[in-house]
Amino acid sequence: MIPIYIGYDPRESRVLDVARWSAYRRTSTPLQILPLVLKDLEAQGIMKRPMVVRDGKLWCPISEAPMATEFAISRFAVPFIRQGGWAMFCDCDVLFLKDPAKLLDLVDPSYAIMAVKHQQRESEAVKMDGQMQTFYRRKNWSSVVLWNLDHPSNKRLTNEMLNTWPGRDLHAFKWLEDHEIGELPLAWNYLVGASASELDPADVSLAHYTLGGPWFAGWSGTTQWDELWRREERILRAFEEHAVQVPA
């Protein structure tokens, strides 16, 4: 099975727990799910970018732009962590609604990466937790990515680029040409409330709560997508409360 890296932000640790649980609960094969922790990447010398807090929000001085999460840039460290094969990255604010092993049916070695090729709607000015949206080429493609780590075109991405390019260039996969990027079905990165086409939950493989969700204090959403996330968290909580604890 393709290893899955999930973006980690300490402010959303429970969101990651639910995302990971949703994958484990539906998989038909053993999974390797790895939180992508910024401080670990910094300790390894992979990530060296400055990051500051401005007006209570994360800010990237290189990009001169806000960062919604700690993994806004560190997601592009996947090729420096794992050598060879395929790997998946996804944001933490997702739910796997179908078997992750189905991704194996989609990989195409002719591509350097594969992603859902979203078309951003410029009416979307605000995203999760009141964060302002930024607009750039290939917006939202990087929130769920299948990386072909054997593809020679990914060798163009250097550690210097990772640590000096503005975020908009990294999120646009500026080192890749259009023909080097394969397309995943919308079902594998369905942007709840933001995708250009609406899908029924029964047809969605991975739901991405890019505009936020019930984990935010004061969230009043009552859509079917809100209830899906709440139900998944309740199932996880029940499992945690009743699982047999094995002594360390």
JOGIDA-V996455 format. One record per helix or strand of 2 or more residues. SS is the DSSP state (A for helix, B for strand). FROM is the first residue (numbers start at 1). TO is the last residue. If there is no record, write none. Layout:
SS,FROM,TO  SS,FROM,TO
This chain:
B,3,7  A,10,26  B,33,36  A,38,43  B,52,54  B,57,60  B,65,66  A,71,81  B,86,90  B,94,96  A,100,105  B,113,115  A,128,130  A,141,143  B,144,148  A,152,156  A,159,164  A,167,171  A,178,180  B,181,183  A,186,189  B,190,191  A,201,203  B,206,208  A,224,242
